[in-house]
């Protein structure tokens, strides 16, 4: 299990990592050097908000407003998802 991230941390995609919509297949892909991930719709909503300016708390708040869901659950899911990507070197979190 990945360690928890600071709610005030500011995530950004690591150098060379891009979120793109594959028009030919009609799906989102997370591109990294020598890797391609196919994020599910929940992951895409999180990744679309990872802009290097918003804190993790701000991303959680935005998701709550957009989807009217429980804060504790969203915060846990966002933290786990971003921490996992950070372990893989695909996301960097500034504190």
GUDREN-255383 format. One record per atom (N, C-alpha, C, CB): atom name; residue number from 1; x, y, z. Coordinates in pm, 1 decimal. Glycine has a CB too. Layout:
<r a="CA" k="NUM" east="X" north="Y" up="Z"/>
...
This chain:
<r a="N" k="1" east="84.0" north="-118.2" up="0.0"/>
<r a="CA" k="1" east="0.0" north="0.0" up="0.0"/>
<r a="C" k="1" east="88.5" north="124.4" up="0.0"/>
<r a="CB" k="1" east="-95.6" north="-0.1" up="121.9"/>
<r a="N" k="2" east="53.3" north="220.5" up="-81.5"/>
<r a="CA" k="2" east="128.1" north="344.5" up="-93.3"/>
<r a="C" k="2" east="102.0" north="433.7" up="28.2"/>
<r a="CB" k="2" east="90.8" north="418.0" up="-223.6"/>
<r a="N" k="3" east="203.2" north="508.2" up="72.5"/>
<r a="CA" k="3" east="182.1" north="599.7" up="185.4"/>
<r a="C" k="3" east="87.3" north="712.6" up="147.0"/>
<r a="CB" k="3" east="316.1" north="657.6" up="233.5"/>
<r a="N" k="4" east="14.4" north="762.4" up="246.9"/>
<r a="CA" k="4" east="-81.3" north="870.6" up="223.4"/>
<r a="C" k="4" east="-8.0" north="998.4" up="182.0"/>
<r a="CB" k="4" east="-166.7" north="896.1" up="350.0"/>
<r a="N" k="5" east="-72.1" north="1073.6" up="96.2"/>
<r a="CA" k="5" east="-18.0" north="1202.0" up="50.9"/>
<r a="C" k="5" east="-75.0" north="1314.7" up="135.4"/>
<r a="CB" k="5" east="-49.3" north="1225.5" up="-98.7"/>
<r a="N" k="6" east="-3.5" north="1424.7" up="142.6"/>
<r a="CA" k="6" east="-50.6" north="1541.2" up="216.7"/>
<r a="C" k="6" east="-165.7" north="1606.7" up="141.1"/>
<r a="CB" k="6" east="64.6" north="1642.4" up="239.4"/>
<r a="N" k="7" east="-277.7" north="1635.3" up="209.2"/>
<r a="CA" k="7" east="-391.1" north="1700.1" up="141.9"/>
<r a="C" k="7" east="-354.3" north="1833.4" up="76.7"/>
<r a="CB" k="7" east="-503.0" north="1722.3" up="240.8"/>
<r a="N" k="8" east="-252.3" north="1901.4" up="130.9"/>
<r a="CA" k="8" east="-209.5" north="2029.3" up="74.1"/>
<r a="C" k="8" east="-106.4" north="2010.9" up="-37.1"/>
<r a="CB" k="8" east="-152.0" north="2118.3" up="183.5"/>
<r a="N" k="9" east="-69.2" north="1885.5" up="-65.9"/>
<r a="CA" k="9" east="25.9" north="1858.3" up="-172.9"/>
<r a="C" k="9" east="-32.8" north="1894.8" up="-308.4"/>
<r a="CB" k="9" east="67.4" north="1711.4" up="-171.2"/>
<r a="N" k="10" east="53.9" north="1934.0" up="-398.6"/>
<r a="CA" k="10" east="10.6" north="1974.4" up="-533.0"/>
<r a="C" k="10" east="63.4" north="1872.0" up="-633.2"/>
<r a="CB" k="10" east="61.3" north="2119.5" up="-568.6"/>
<r a="N" k="11" east="-25.5" north="1785.8" up="-684.3"/>
<r a="CA" k="11" east="20.0" north="1684.9" up="-779.1"/>
<r a="C" k="11" east="29.1" north="1739.0" up="-920.9"/>
<r a="CB" k="11" east="-72.4" north="1565.8" up="-776.0"/>
<r a="N" k="12" east="124.5" north="1682.0" up="-994.5"/>
<r a="CA" k="12" east="135.6" north="1710.6" up="-1137.5"/>
<r a="C" k="12" east="186.3" north="1584.1" up="-1204.2"/>
<r a="CB" k="12" east="231.0" north="1833.1" up="-1166.1"/>
<r a="N" k="13" east="154.6" north="1570.8" up="-1331.2"/>
<r a="CA" k="13" east="205.4" north="1456.5" up="-1405.5"/>
<r a="C" k="13" east="355.8" north="1471.5" up="-1419.8"/>
<r a="CB" k="13" east="136.8" north="1444.4" up="-1544.5"/>
<r a="N" k="14" east="426.9" north="1362.2" up="-1404.7"/>
<r a="CA" k="14" east="572.5" north="1363.3" up="-1415.7"/>
<r a="C" k="14" east="613.1" north="1398.0" up="-1558.8"/>
<r a="CB" k="14" east="632.0" north="1226.4" up="-1373.7"/>
<r a="N" k="15" east="737.3" north="1437.8" up="-1573.7"/>
<r a="CA" k="15" east="790.3" north="1472.3" up="-1705.8"/>
<r a="C" k="15" east="772.6" north="1353.5" up="-1800.8"/>
<r a="CB" k="15" east="940.5" north="1513.2" up="-1696.4"/>
<r a="N" k="16" east="718.9" north="1381.3" up="-1917.9"/>
<r a="CA" k="16" east="698.4" north="1278.3" up="-2018.4"/>
<r a="C" k="16" east="567.1" north="1202.8" up="-2006.0"/>
<r a="CB" k="16" east="809.3" north="1182.2" up="-2012.5"/>
<r a="N" k="17" east="487.6" north="1232.7" up="-1903.4"/>
<r a="CA" k="17" east="358.6" north="1164.6" up="-1883.1"/>
<r a="C" k="17" east="247.7" north="1257.3" up="-1931.8"/>
<r a="CB" k="17" east="336.9" north="1125.6" up="-1731.6"/>
<r a="N" k="18" east="156.9" north="1203.5" up="-2010.8"/>
<r a="CA" k="18" east="47.2" north="1282.5" up="-2068.2"/>
<r a="C" k="18" east="-83.2" north="1204.3" up="-2063.6"/>
<r a="CB" k="18" east="79.4" north="1323.1" up="-2213.2"/>
<r a="N" k="19" east="-191.6" north="1275.9" up="-2036.0"/>
<r a="CA" k="19" east="-325.4" north="1219.9" up="-2047.9"/>
<r a="C" k="19" east="-380.5" north="1263.5" up="-2182.2"/>
<r a="CB" k="19" east="-418.6" north="1265.5" up="-1929.9"/>
<r a="N" k="20" east="-418.4" north="1168.6" up="-2264.1"/>
<r a="CA" k="20" east="-468.5" north="1197.6" up="-2399.0"/>
<r a="C" k="20" east="-593.9" north="1116.1" up="-2427.2"/>
<r a="CB" k="20" east="-360.3" north="1167.8" up="-2505.4"/>
<r a="N" k="21" east="-679.1" north="1174.1" up="-2508.8"/>
<r a="CA" k="21" east="-796.3" north="1099.7" up="-2555.2"/>
<r a="C" k="21" east="-762.2" north="1036.1" up="-2688.9"/>
<r a="CB" k="21" east="-922.1" north="1192.3" up="-2567.4"/>
<r a="N" k="22" east="-770.8" north="904.8" up="-2695.4"/>
<r a="CA" k="22" east="-743.2" north="829.8" up="-2817.7"/>
<r a="C" k="22" east="-871.7" north="829.4" up="-2900.7"/>
<r a="CB" k="22" east="-694.0" north="682.5" up="-2786.2"/>
<r a="N" k="23" east="-877.3" north="917.4" up="-2998.1"/>
<r a="CA" k="23" east="-998.0" north="932.3" up="-3080.2"/>
<r a="C" k="23" east="-1031.9" north="803.9" up="-3155.4"/>
<r a="CB" k="23" east="-980.3" north="1046.8" up="-3179.5"/>
<r a="N" k="24" east="-930.8" north="733.8" up="-3203.4"/>
<r a="CA" k="24" east="-955.4" north="611.6" up="-3280.4"/>
<r a="C" k="24" east="-1026.1" north="505.8" up="-3196.9"/>
<r a="CB" k="24" east="-824.1" north="555.8" up="-3334.2"/>
<r a="N" k="25" east="-990.1" north="496.6" up="-3071.0"/>
<r a="CA" k="25" east="-1050.7" north="395.1" up="-2983.5"/>
<r a="C" k="25" east="-1160.7" north="451.3" up="-2894.5"/>
<r a="CB" k="25" east="-944.5" north="331.8" up="-2897.0"/>
<r a="N" k="26" east="-1172.1" north="583.3" up="-2892.5"/>
<r a="CA" k="26" east="-1275.9" north="645.9" up="-2810.8"/>
<r a="C" k="26" east="-1253.0" north="629.8" up="-2662.1"/>
<r a="CB" k="26" east="-1409.1" north="589.4" up="-2846.2"/>
<r a="N" k="27" east="-1127.3" north="630.7" up="-2619.4"/>
<r a="CA" k="27" east="-1098.1" north="616.7" up="-2477.0"/>
<r a="C" k="27" east="-977.9" north="701.1" up="-2437.4"/>
<r a="CB" k="27" east="-1073.1" north="470.1" up="-2441.6"/>
<r a="N" k="28" east="-965.1" north="727.6" up="-2308.9"/>
<r a="CA" k="28" east="-852.6" north="802.5" up="-2255.9"/>
<r a="C" k="28" east="-736.0" north="708.1" up="-2231.3"/>
<r a="CB" k="28" east="-891.6" north="876.1" up="-2126.3"/>
<r a="N" k="29" east="-615.4" north="759.9" up="-2248.9"/>
<r a="CA" k="29" east="-493.8" north="684.8" up="-2219.5"/>
<r a="C" k="29" east="-397.8" north="774.6" up="-2142.7"/>
<r a="CB" k="29" east="-427.5" north="631.5" up="-2350.1"/>
<r a="N" k="30" east="-323.7" north="713.9" up="-2053.4"/>
<r a="CA" k="30" east="-218.3" north="783.5" up="-1981.2"/>
<r a="C" k="30" east="-87.4" north="733.2" up="-2040.7"/>
<r a="CB" k="30" east="-226.3" north="758.7" up="-1824.0"/>
<r a="N" k="31" east="-18.6" north="822.8" up="-2109.1"/>
<r a="CA" k="31" east="103.7" north="786.8" up="-2180.3"/>
<r a="C" k="31" east="225.3" north="824.6" up="-2096.8"/>
<r a="CB" k="31" east="109.3" north="855.7" up="-2318.2"/>
<r a="N" k="32" east="316.6" north="731.2" up="-2084.6"/>
<r a="CA" k="32" east="443.0" north="753.7" up="-2015.2"/>
<r a="C" k="32" east="550.6" north="684.6" up="-2097.5"/>
<r a="CB" k="32" east="439.5" north="699.7" up="-1866.1"/>
<r a="N" k="33" east="675.6" north="721.7" up="-2075.6"/>
<r a="CA" k="33" east="780.7" north="654.4" up="-2151.3"/>
<r a="C" k="33" east="770.6" north="502.1" up="-2137.8"/>
<r a="CB" k="33" east="918.5" north="702.4" up="-2104.4"/>
<r a="N" k="34" east="754.6" north="436.6" up="-2250.2"/>
<r a="CA" k="34" east="745.4" north="291.3" up="-2259.7"/>
<r a="C" k="34" east="627.6" north="230.9" up="-2184.5"/>
<r a="CB" k="34" east="870.8" north="230.8" up="-2209.2"/>
<r a="N" k="35" east="524.7" north="310.3" up="-2156.4"/>
<r a="CA" k="35" east="404.1" north="261.2" up="-2087.5"/>
<r a="C" k="35" east="280.6" north="329.7" up="-2143.7"/>
<r a="CB" k="35" east="413.7" north="285.4" up="-1934.5"/>
<r a="N" k="36" east="172.0" north="254.2" up="-2144.7"/>
<r a="CA" k="36" east="40.9" north="309.4" up="-2177.3"/>
<r a="C" k="36" east="-57.3" north="249.1" up="-2078.5"/>
<r a="CB" k="36" east="-0.9" north="279.1" up="-2327.0"/>
<r a="N" k="37" east="-127.2" north="334.9" up="-2005.4"/>
<r a="CA" k="37" east="-230.3" north="288.6" up="-1913.3"/>
<r a="C" k="37" east="-365.9" north="332.3" up="-1965.9"/>
<r a="CB" k="37" east="-206.3" north="343.0" up="-1769.8"/>
<r a="N" k="38" east="-465.6" north="250.6" up="-1941.4"/>
<r a="CA" k="38" east="-602.5" north="280.7" up="-1982.2"/>
<r a="C" k="38" east="-684.3" north="307.3" up="-1855.7"/>
<r a="CB" k="38" east="-664.5" north="163.2" up="-2067.0"/>
<r a="N" k="39" east="-688.0" north="433.7" up="-1811.1"/>
<r a="CA" k="39" east="-758.3" north="464.8" up="-1686.6"/>
<r a="C" k="39" east="-909.8" north="450.4" up="-1701.7"/>
<r a="CB" k="39" east="-724.0" north="606.2" up="-1641.1"/>
<r a="N" k="40" east="-973.2" north="406.8" up="-1592.7"/>
<r a="CA" k="40" east="-1119.4" north="397.3" up="-1593.0"/>
<r a="C" k="40" east="-1177.6" north="538.3" up="-1581.4"/>
<r a="CB" k="40" east="-1170.6" north="305.7" up="-1476.0"/>
<r a="N" k="41" east="-1309.0" north="552.4" up="-1597.3"/>
<r a="CA" k="41" east="-1370.1" north="687.0" up="-1594.6"/>
<r a="C" k="41" east="-1343.3" north="765.5" up="-1466.2"/>
<r a="CB" k="41" east="-1518.7" north="674.9" up="-1613.6"/>
<r a="N" k="42" east="-1338.1" north="698.2" up="-1352.3"/>
<r a="CA" k="42" east="-1309.2" north="767.5" up="-1225.7"/>
<r a="C" k="42" east="-1166.9" north="821.9" up="-1227.3"/>
<r a="CB" k="42" east="-1328.9" north="672.3" up="-1104.8"/>
<r a="N" k="43" east="-1073.2" north="740.7" up="-1272.1"/>
<r a="CA" k="43" east="-933.1" north="783.4" up="-1280.0"/>
<r a="C" k="43" east="-917.4" north="901.9" up="-1375.3"/>
<r a="CB" k="43" east="-843.7" north="666.5" up="-1325.7"/>
<r a="N" k="44" east="-989.7" north="899.8" up="-1485.4"/>
<r a="CA" k="44" east="-982.6" north="1010.7" up="-1581.6"/>
<r a="C" k="44" east="-1029.5" north="1140.0" up="-1515.7"/>
<r a="CB" k="44" east="-1068.3" north="980.3" up="-1707.4"/>
<r a="N" k="45" east="-1137.3" north="1133.6" up="-1438.8"/>
<r a="CA" k="45" east="-1187.7" north="1254.9" up="-1371.4"/>
<r a="C" k="45" east="-1083.9" north="1310.6" up="-1274.7"/>
<r a="CB" k="45" east="-1318.9" north="1224.6" up="-1295.7"/>
<r a="N" k="46" east="-1012.6" north="1223.1" up="-1205.9"/>
<r a="CA" k="46" east="-905.9" north="1269.0" up="-1116.3"/>
<r a="C" k="46" east="-792.1" north="1328.5" up="-1198.1"/>
<r a="CB" k="46" east="-853.9" north="1152.6" up="-1027.7"/>
<r a="N" k="47" east="-745.7" north="1255.0" up="-1298.9"/>
<r a="CA" k="47" east="-631.0" north="1299.0" up="-1378.8"/>
<r a="C" k="47" east="-656.6" north="1430.2" up="-1452.1"/>
<r a="CB" k="47" east="-594.3" north="1192.3" up="-1478.7"/>
<r a="N" k="48" east="-778.9" north="1453.4" up="-1493.8"/>
<r a="CA" k="48" east="-809.7" north="1578.4" up="-1562.7"/>
<r a="C" k="48" east="-793.5" north="1699.1" up="-1471.4"/>
<r a="CB" k="48" east="-951.0" north="1574.2" up="-1617.8"/>
<r a="N" k="49" east="-795.5" north="1675.4" up="-1342.3"/>
<r a="CA" k="49" east="-781.6" north="1783.6" up="-1245.1"/>
<r a="C" k="49" east="-637.8" north="1798.7" up="-1193.9"/>
<r a="CB" k="49" east="-875.1" north="1759.7" up="-1128.3"/>
<r a="N" k="50" east="-550.6" north="1706.4" up="-1229.7"/>
<r a="CA" k="50" east="-409.8" north="1714.4" up="-1189.9"/>
<r a="C" k="50" east="-340.6" north="1808.8" up="-1287.5"/>
<r a="CB" k="50" east="-340.7" north="1571.8" up="-1188.8"/>
<r a="N" k="51" east="-327.8" north="1934.7" up="-1245.1"/>
<r a="CA" k="51" east="-276.9" north="2037.7" up="-1335.2"/>
<r a="C" k="51" east="-151.9" north="2108.3" up="-1283.1"/>
<r a="CB" k="51" east="-383.9" north="2139.1" up="-1360.5"/>
<r a="N" k="52" east="-99.1" north="2062.4" up="-1170.7"/>
<r a="CA" k="52" east="19.7" north="2125.4" up="-1115.0"/>
<r a="C" k="52" east="-9.5" north="2253.5" up="-1040.4"/>
<r a="CB" k="52" east="117.2" north="2153.1" up="-1223.1"/>
<r a="N" k="53" east="-135.8" north="2291.1" up="-1028.6"/>
<r a="CA" k="53" east="-174.5" north="2412.8" up="-957.0"/>
<r a="C" k="53" east="-267.7" north="2381.7" up="-839.0"/>
<r a="CB" k="53" east="-242.7" north="2510.9" up="-1053.3"/>
<r a="N" k="54" east="-355.4" north="2284.6" up="-856.5"/>
<r a="CA" k="54" east="-452.6" north="2249.9" up="-751.7"/>
<r a="C" k="54" east="-392.2" north="2154.7" up="-648.9"/>
<r a="CB" k="54" east="-577.9" north="2186.6" up="-813.8"/>
<r a="N" k="55" east="-431.2" north="2176.4" up="-523.5"/>
<r a="CA" k="55" east="-391.5" north="2083.2" up="-418.1"/>
<r a="C" k="55" east="-478.7" north="1958.2" up="-427.0"/>
<r a="CB" k="55" east="-403.3" north="2149.3" up="-277.2"/>
<r a="N" k="56" east="-436.5" north="1856.0" up="-356.2"/>
<r a="CA" k="56" east="-517.8" north="1733.9" up="-350.7"/>
<r a="C" k="56" east="-653.8" north="1766.9" up="-290.5"/>
<r a="CB" k="56" east="-446.6" north="1622.6" up="-267.7"/>
<r a="N" k="57" east="-657.1" north="1848.5" up="-186.2"/>
<r a="CA" k="57" east="-785.3" north="1890.3" up="-126.5"/>
<r a="C" k="57" east="-874.7" north="1961.4" up="-228.6"/>
<r a="CB" k="57" east="-760.1" north="1982.9" up="-6.2"/>
<r a="N" k="58" east="-817.0" north="2047.3" up="-310.9"/>
<r a="CA" k="58" east="-895.5" north="2119.4" up="-411.8"/>
<r a="C" k="58" east="-951.3" north="2021.9" up="-515.8"/>
<r a="CB" k="58" east="-808.9" north="2227.7" up="-481.0"/>
<r a="N" k="59" east="-873.3" north="1920.8" up="-552.3"/>
<r a="CA" k="59" east="-922.1" north="1819.8" up="-646.7"/>
<r a="C" k="59" east="-1038.9" north="1744.5" up="-585.2"/>
<r a="CB" k="59" east="-809.0" north="1721.4" up="-686.3"/>
<r a="N" k="60" east="-1025.4" north="1706.7" up="-458.9"/>
<r a="CA" k="60" east="-1134.0" north="1636.8" up="-388.9"/>
<r a="C" k="60" east="-1258.5" north="1725.2" up="-383.8"/>
<r a="CB" k="60" east="-1090.3" north="1596.9" up="-245.1"/>
<r a="N" k="61" east="-1241.6" north="1852.1" up="-347.0"/>
<r a="CA" k="61" east="-1355.9" north="1944.7" up="-341.0"/>
<r a="C" k="61" east="-1425.1" north="1957.3" up="-476.0"/>
<r a="CB" k="61" east="-1310.2" north="2082.8" up="-293.6"/>
<r a="N" k="62" east="-1347.9" north="1966.4" up="-582.5"/>
<r a="CA" k="62" east="-1405.1" north="1978.4" up="-716.4"/>
<r a="C" k="62" east="-1483.8" north="1852.9" up="-754.0"/>
<r a="CB" k="62" east="-1294.4" north="2004.2" up="-819.4"/>
<r a="N" k="63" east="-1431.1" north="1736.5" up="-721.0"/>
<r a="CA" k="63" east="-1502.0" north="1611.6" up="-750.7"/>
<r a="C" k="63" east="-1632.0" north="1600.7" up="-671.2"/>
<r a="CB" k="63" east="-1412.2" north="1491.2" up="-720.3"/>
<r a="N" k="64" east="-1629.1" north="1646.9" up="-546.9"/>
<r a="CA" k="64" east="-1750.3" north="1645.2" up="-464.4"/>
<r a="C" k="64" east="-1858.1" north="1733.7" up="-526.3"/>
<r a="CB" k="64" east="-1718.9" north="1691.9" up="-320.4"/>
<r a="N" k="65" east="-1819.0" north="1852.1" up="-570.0"/>
<r a="CA" k="65" east="-1915.3" north="1943.1" up="-633.8"/>
<r a="C" k="65" east="-1968.0" north="1886.4" up="-765.5"/>
<r a="CB" k="65" east="-1850.6" north="2079.8" up="-658.6"/>
<r a="N" k="66" east="-1881.2" north="1824.9" up="-842.6"/>
<r a="CA" k="66" east="-1921.3" north="1773.6" up="-973.0"/>
<r a="C" k="66" east="-2011.1" north="1650.7" up="-963.2"/>
<r a="CB" k="66" east="-1799.2" north="1740.3" up="-1054.2"/>
<r a="N" k="67" east="-1989.9" north="1568.5" up="-861.5"/>
<r a="CA" k="67" east="-2061.3" north="1440.7" up="-856.9"/>
<r a="C" k="67" east="-2144.3" north="1417.7" up="-731.5"/>
<r a="CB" k="67" east="-1964.2" north="1330.6" up="-869.7"/>
<r a="N" k="68" east="-2149.0" north="1513.5" up="-639.5"/>
<r a="CA" k="68" east="-2229.2" north="1504.3" up="-516.9"/>
<r a="C" k="68" east="-2206.7" north="1369.6" up="-446.8"/>
<r a="CB" k="68" east="-2379.4" north="1523.0" up="-549.2"/>
<r a="N" k="69" east="-2082.7" north="1345.8" up="-407.0"/>
<r a="CA" k="69" east="-2047.9" north="1222.3" up="-339.8"/>
<r a="C" k="69" east="-1980.0" north="1251.2" up="-206.9"/>
<r a="CB" k="69" east="-1957.9" north="1136.8" up="-428.2"/>
<r a="N" k="70" east="-1967.5" north="1149.1" up="-123.4"/>
<r a="CA" k="70" east="-1914.2" north="1159.7" up="11.8"/>
<r a="C" k="70" east="-1766.5" north="1199.7" up="12.8"/>
<r a="CB" k="70" east="-1932.4" north="1028.0" up="84.7"/>
<r a="N" k="71" east="-1733.9" north="1302.0" up="90.2"/>
<r a="CA" k="71" east="-1597.3" north="1355.1" up="94.2"/>
<r a="C" k="71" east="-1495.4" north="1252.2" up="141.7"/>
<r a="CB" k="71" east="-1591.8" north="1476.3" up="184.1"/>
<r a="N" k="72" east="-1526.9" north="1180.6" up="247.3"/>
<r a="CA" k="72" east="-1431.6" north="1084.5" up="302.7"/>
<r a="C" k="72" east="-1396.1" north="976.1" up="200.5"/>
<r a="CB" k="72" east="-1488.8" north="1020.3" up="429.8"/>
<r a="N" k="73" east="-1494.7" north="927.2" up="130.6"/>
<r a="CA" k="73" east="-1470.9" north="823.5" up="30.1"/>
<r a="C" k="73" east="-1386.4" north="878.0" up="-86.3"/>
<r a="CB" k="73" east="-1605.4" north="768.4" up="-22.8"/>
<r a="N" k="74" east="-1425.1" north="997.5" up="-134.4"/>
<r a="CA" k="74" east="-1351.4" north="1057.5" up="-245.7"/>
<r a="C" k="74" east="-1207.3" north="1086.3" up="-205.7"/>
<r a="CB" k="74" east="-1420.2" north="1186.6" up="-292.7"/>
<r a="N" k="75" east="-1188.0" north="1142.7" up="-88.4"/>
<r a="CA" k="75" east="-1053.3" north="1176.2" up="-41.9"/>
<r a="C" k="75" east="-966.5" north="1050.3" up="-34.8"/>
<r a="CB" k="75" east="-1059.2" north="1245.2" up="96.5"/>
<r a="N" k="76" east="-1021.7" north="941.6" up="15.4"/>
<r a="CA" k="76" east="-947.3" north="816.7" up="22.8"/>
<r a="C" k="76" east="-912.1" north="761.9" up="-114.3"/>
<r a="CB" k="76" east="-1026.1" north="714.3" up="99.2"/>
<r a="N" k="77" east="-1009.3" north="766.8" up="-205.5"/>
<r a="CA" k="77" east="-986.1" north="716.4" up="-341.4"/>
<r a="C" k="77" east="-882.8" north="800.4" up="-416.2"/>
<r a="CB" k="77" east="-1117.3" north="714.0" up="-420.0"/>
<r a="N" k="78" east="-892.8" north="932.2" up="-405.7"/>
<r a="CA" k="78" east="-798.4" north="1021.4" up="-473.7"/>
<r a="C" k="78" east="-658.3" north="1000.6" up="-416.9"/>
<r a="CB" k="78" east="-841.8" north="1170.1" up="-458.8"/>
<r a="N" k="79" east="-647.9" north="994.0" up="-285.5"/>
<r a="CA" k="79" east="-518.4" north="974.4" up="-221.8"/>
<r a="C" k="79" east="-455.1" north="842.5" up="-266.8"/>
<r a="CB" k="79" east="-533.0" north="977.2" up="-69.1"/>
<r a="N" k="80" east="-530.8" north="734.0" up="-261.5"/>
<r a="CA" k="80" east="-478.0" north="602.6" up="-299.5"/>
<r a="C" k="80" east="-435.2" north="600.3" up="-445.9"/>
<r a="CB" k="80" east="-582.6" north="493.7" up="-274.0"/>
<r a="N" k="81" east="-517.1" north="657.7" up="-532.4"/>
<r a="CA" k="81" east="-487.7" north="658.7" up="-675.6"/>
<r a="C" k="81" east="-360.7" north="738.1" up="-705.6"/>
<r a="CB" k="81" east="-605.7" north="717.1" up="-753.6"/>
<r a="N" k="82" east="-352.6" north="860.2" up="-652.7"/>
<r a="CA" k="82" east="-236.3" north="945.0" up="-679.4"/>
<r a="C" k="82" east="-109.4" north="889.7" up="-613.6"/>
<r a="CB" k="82" east="-262.6" north="1087.4" up="-630.0"/>
<r a="N" k="83" east="-123.3" north="833.5" up="-493.4"/>
<r a="CA" k="83" east="-7.1" north="774.6" up="-426.5"/>
<r a="C" k="83" east="47.2" north="656.5" up="-507.5"/>
<r a="CB" k="83" east="-44.3" north="729.0" up="-283.3"/>
<r a="N" k="84" east="-41.3" north="576.8" up="-563.8"/>
<r a="CA" k="84" east="-0.3" north="463.7" up="-646.7"/>
<r a="C" k="84" east="74.4" north="512.7" up="-771.7"/>
<r a="CB" k="84" east="-123.4" north="379.2" up="-687.1"/>
<r a="N" k="85" east="20.8" north="615.7" up="-836.4"/>
<r a="CA" k="85" east="88.7" north="671.6" up="-953.4"/>
<r a="C" k="85" east="222.6" north="734.5" up="-915.1"/>
<r a="CB" k="85" east="-0.4" north="775.7" up="-1021.8"/>
<r a="N" k="86" east="229.4" north="793.8" up="-797.1"/>
<r a="CA" k="86" east="356.0" north="852.3" up="-750.1"/>
<r a="C" k="86" east="460.8" north="742.3" up="-730.0"/>
<r a="CB" k="86" east="334.3" north="931.1" up="-617.5"/>
<r a="N" k="87" east="420.2" north="628.5" up="-676.0"/>
<r a="CA" k="87" east="513.0" north="516.1" up="-658.8"/>
<r a="C" k="87" east="565.8" north="466.3" up="-792.7"/>
<r a="CB" k="87" east="444.5" north="401.5" up="-584.3"/>
<r a="N" k="88" east="484.8" north="477.1" up="-896.6"/>
<r a="CA" k="88" east="523.6" north="434.0" up="-1030.6"/>
<r a="C" k="88" east="601.9" north="542.1" up="-1105.4"/>
<r a="CB" k="88" east="400.0" north="395.2" up="-1110.4"/>
<r a="N" k="89" east="617.2" north="658.5" up="-1042.1"/>
<r a="CA" k="89" east="690.7" north="767.9" up="-1105.1"/>
<r a="C" k="89" east="611.8" north="843.2" up="-1210.2"/>
<r a="CB" k="89" east="814.5" north="715.5" up="-1166.6"/>
<r a="N" k="90" east="480.3" north="829.1" up="-1209.5"/>
<r a="CA" k="90" east="397.6" north="894.5" up="-1310.0"/>
<r a="C" k="90" east="339.1" north="1026.6" up="-1260.7"/>
<r a="CB" k="90" east="286.1" north="802.3" up="-1352.4"/>
<r a="N" k="91" east="338.0" north="1045.7" up="-1129.7"/>
<r a="CA" k="91" east="288.3" north="1169.4" up="-1068.5"/>
<r a="C" k="91" east="390.6" north="1214.5" up="-965.5"/>
<r a="CB" k="91" east="146.4" north="1148.9" up="-1002.7"/>
<r a="N" k="92" east="411.8" north="1344.2" up="-961.9"/>
<r a="CA" k="92" east="497.2" north="1404.8" up="-859.5"/>
<r a="C" k="92" east="409.5" north="1496.2" up="-774.8"/>
<r a="CB" k="92" east="617.9" north="1484.2" up="-923.5"/>
<r a="N" k="93" east="435.1" north="1497.1" up="-643.5"/>
<r a="CA" k="93" east="354.7" north="1579.4" up="-552.9"/>
<r a="C" k="93" east="445.5" north="1675.5" up="-479.3"/>
<r a="CB" k="93" east="275.4" north="1491.9" up="-452.7"/>
<r a="N" k="94" east="425.1" north="1803.9" up="-504.1"/>
<r a="CA" k="94" east="500.8" north="1909.0" up="-434.2"/>
<r a="C" k="94" east="430.2" north="1938.8" up="-302.9"/>
<r a="CB" k="94" east="513.7" north="2039.4" up="-521.9"/>
<r a="N" k="95" east="508.5" north="1960.1" up="-198.7"/>
<r a="CA" k="95" east="448.0" north="1992.5" up="-68.3"/>
<r a="C" k="95" east="469.8" north="2136.0" up="-32.0"/>
<r a="CB" k="95" east="504.1" north="1904.0" up="40.9"/>
